[in-house]
Amino acid sequence: MFEELLEDIAQKNGLREVNTNLKLATGLGAILLCLLSSSYFPPLFIALVLTGAILFLARVDPKTYAELFIVPLWFAVMSVAGIILISGGQDIFWKWDILPSFSLSITRDSINQGIFVFCRVLGGMSALCFISLTTPMTNIFTVLRQWRIPEIIIELMMIIYRTIFILMDQVVQIYTAQVMRLGYSTVKESIHSCATLCGAAFIASWDAGEDLVQAMDARCYTGKFAVLGENRPVERGPLLALFAFLSLSAAVVIFSGNSTII
Amino acid sequence: MHIMEGFLPLQWCIVWWIIALPCLLLGLYQLKKVLAADRETLPLLGVTGGFIFILSSLKLPSVTGSCSHPTGTGLSTISFGPWITSVVCAIVLLFQSLFLAHGGLSVLGANIVSMGIVGPLVGYAVYRMLRDTSVNVYLTVFLVTALADMFTYVTTSLELALAYPAETGGFVSSFVLFMGIFAVTQIPLAIVEGIVLALVFKYIVALKPDILIRLKIFSEEKINAARDDAS
């Protein structure tokens, strides 16, 4: 039902003790470089390096990591197929004029464009996974405070964060119970079970919210969670690794220029 | 399914962020006002956010076997209005990209516009039109949810088409193509989501109608009429 929350993995990954700012800089820098690149190669390079870091430094289970890519890649393949068919260009391999004003074609340019977008998704996804698999949300809250994000947003984020875990437990319990009673055996049955599940989740979250108000009022809540924020010091090793990774990737972006695959 | 990381080119990421930011600021301003009036709303908003997260992580029974999901913004839109919903949605989308690798950071702006701004705005407009008419509560919820869901995906197609226009026919034919890809899975799904949320509503009306009255979603008479219908 639910993919294992990446948060659980992040809480016990091998890079947990590295400074949060450094990890965020790695991920965000990689995303930016992928977007700045105009060739298919740099995103692939970034995907390869970060996948290596996730599997060997953070020691994430390879199967879990691969499963994360299934859904987005399915969507990516569909959309990339669309892009290849419509974007046109030089060297036409195949062409079909459906309507006078609309035609589908496969060309050298469109294949290059499609592969480029696909590689950029790979690079971007691995950078995103790097952040989510190595940095627990609690550390990100601390960093957001340092960045002077409005207090009200951080409060809201923390409460949503908390509620998600309360709800998740309940939803999984109810869902398992429904499956055991053949609640998802037919389409009609599934719609009904799904509705009961959502309804129960809404009421449960409402109750949880009311309990939370009372519990916090009783502890003199005035609108600010006092959380002990701790961030690990910046160490020389990770800092050098970050610097090397970003400058190497930037060099790859610059030198690969507009090179295409075919 | 949200647009995933890396799919949009840099300039379009920036454009959608620029469109999303004023809406988020407006939402933030309203949020501050609401909270200054009544602090108890904060946990409630948090709960709503948690609920949206859970709902949009659920996989709906889908006819075509696609992996689409409800957007879950309907209830929040009705109770807090579209702008505050956009702030809650932005947070939920951020969490989804970090917890489930669903969506992305550079495309967050585009996803906020489709799921957090356009969808809720359409839903809210439908709700305001139907609230004071004699239209049945369940039908209202069905329409709000189904249309909000449909327009979320129309906006997603628009975002994709603007970034990747076709050679012949340009933006329009590319929009039609992406709409075509989505329509296959999304129209049945929007209808299923509408039905599911209407049933959820029936469940809440039966078990805890005071929630709906306190949130001023529907008037007491309408809820009572709905209870009579159900029983």
Interface residues (C-beta under 8 A of the other chain):
Chain A: M1 F2 E3 L5 L6 E7 G27 L28 I31 L32 C34 L35 L36 P43 L68 V71 P72 W74 F75 A76 M78 S79 G82 I83 L85 I86 S87 G88 G89 S101 F102 S103 S105 V117 R120 V121 L122 G123 G124 M125 A127 L128 C129 I131 S132 M137 I140 P150 I152 I153 E155 L156 M157 M158 I159 I160 Y161 R162 T163 I164 I166 L167 M168 V171 Y184 V187 S190 I191 H192 C194 A195 T196 L197 C198 G199 A200 A201 F202 I203 S205 W206 A208 G209 E210 L212 V213 M216 G223
Chain B: M1 M4 E5 G6 F7 P9 L10 C13 L28 L31 K32 L35 R39 E40 L42 P43 L44 L45 G46 V47 T48 G49 G50 F51 F53 I54 L55 S57 L58 K59 L60 P61 V63 C67 L75 V87 V88 I91 V92 L94 F95 S97 L98 F99 L100 A101 H102 G104 L105 S106 L160 Y164 P165 A166 E167 T168 G169 S173 S174 V176 L177 F178 I181 V192 I195 V196 L197 L199 V200 F201 K202 Y203 I204 L207 K208 I211
